[in-house]
Amino acid sequence: MKNKPIIAVDIDDVLADFASFFVDYSNRNWQSNLTHDDFNEDYGQVWGVDRDETTRRAQQLHDPALFLAIAPNFDALATLLKLKENYELIIATSRRSSLTEATHSWLKKHYGGIFDRVYFSGIYDGVITAKNVTRTKRDLLVEHGVDYLIDDQIKHCFGAAESGVQAVLFGDRGWNKHDDLPAGVTRCVDWTAVEAYFADKR
Ligand SMILES: [Mg+2]
């Protein structure tokens, strides 16, 4: 018998203010003038640099010590505590596995006791292999019988919905604008909206 339904929660720009960190760090270190809404997952395009320089900068940016200091989304905790009464909460992240330890420490510090399991999809791990090049967050969700996903990336929400996982597209940001969301994908602009979305399910 299945226990509580499972909600998988993304970390960056859902639980953690990664975009602000990215923008601040870039502006300080590489003399750019980026704003929060300039951010997207294509770092090379955001920075306007070639592939080698993108790789170099991404390597510098993915310093576990820096990731430990990323600010949490302070609105998340109250909602997560309520959801935990009726759902199992797990983490589904595409962070590099080199950040595994820092990520566990960060979650313990800001969201201790909330998440039962932490999964890394491995999409962005340095060595591209036949396995991780085709592996997506959707595979991870299906493999672990996840019922809901909360994620700020359109591609993960759409992938989830195609696989029968109800997706909450988190936030209304420069990088996740979309006019016509398919069935199974619901935008929640903040954690209050997430709470309302799940209240409606009961
Ligand atoms: Mg994210």
Boltz pocket constraint, residues with backbone or C-beta under 6 A from the ligand:
constraints:
  - pocket:
      binder: B
      contacts: [[A, 10], [A, 11], [A, 12], [A, 13], [A, 14], [A, 151], [A, 152], [A, 153]]
      max_distance: 6.0
